[in-house]
Amino acid sequence: PLPRRTRGMPPSVQGRLSHEALMHFWQRHQTSAALLALAPNSLASAIGEAVDAAIASGLQARHFGAAWIALERRRLISQLTEWLGHERRRTEPFEVIACEVPLRAQWDALPIHLRLDRADTVTTADGPQVLLIDYKTGAAPREAFEGKALFQMKFYGLVMWRRTGRVPDLLQLVYLKDGTIVRYEPDEADLLALERLEGVDVDVHVSPPSRRRPACCQVA
């Protein structure tokens, strides 16, 4: 039978829009200092601009109609407002150094295509640290299903280690729907175990950056 058509925005489209809106926001406001400097009205305007940019590049009105797009705009504004409230409460200064970066890896003969949602440098008492963030637009899964997402995050850590020569200090899963955050601190032994899983080596490459992406959204 043919798949049943659902009304409104498919979850995959909503997820892509959430990622795009966050990327557009951090393109303009790359640091915690810039975020904190925004007065409430300016923050609301910046969120609206980021959402509108995501919708303009990711939706076609003829596919969904003005009413559904207006509802999606409200959802995105609410989501970003809530999440950026959390970002404003972070106690350590940070800078967004990469967002929505396409990565590719070779697992034996199998090509793997990934997208790094975000990387931050964080100023801590122990010196600068690298934080990798993966956005999940749904709610946090049951513990039995969390391992799959953590495996994906470890793979991001492996890719970035092989690319930059440095093991990320922290991997972070962010569930935007309910604000749950899962943190994991990798080490070389952990990532090597992943690389050598079942004796298979991983050949890692970073896809060429898009010329349209600003410096904050590329990996050096």
URTA-V669475 format. One record per helix or strand. SS is the DSSP state (@ for helix, = for strand). FROM is the first residue (numbers start at 1). TO is the last residue. If there is no record, write none. Layout:
BEGIN
<<SS | FROM | TO> <SS | FROM | TO>>
END
This chain:
BEGIN
<<@ | 11 | 28> <= | 31 | 31> <@ | 32 | 36> <@ | 40 | 58> <@ | 61 | 64> <@ | 66 | 88> <= | 94 | 107> <= | 110 | 124> <= | 127 | 136> <@ | 143 | 164> <= | 170 | 175> <= | 180 | 184> <@ | 188 | 195> <@ | 197 | 199> <= | 202 | 206> <@ | 215 | 217>>
END
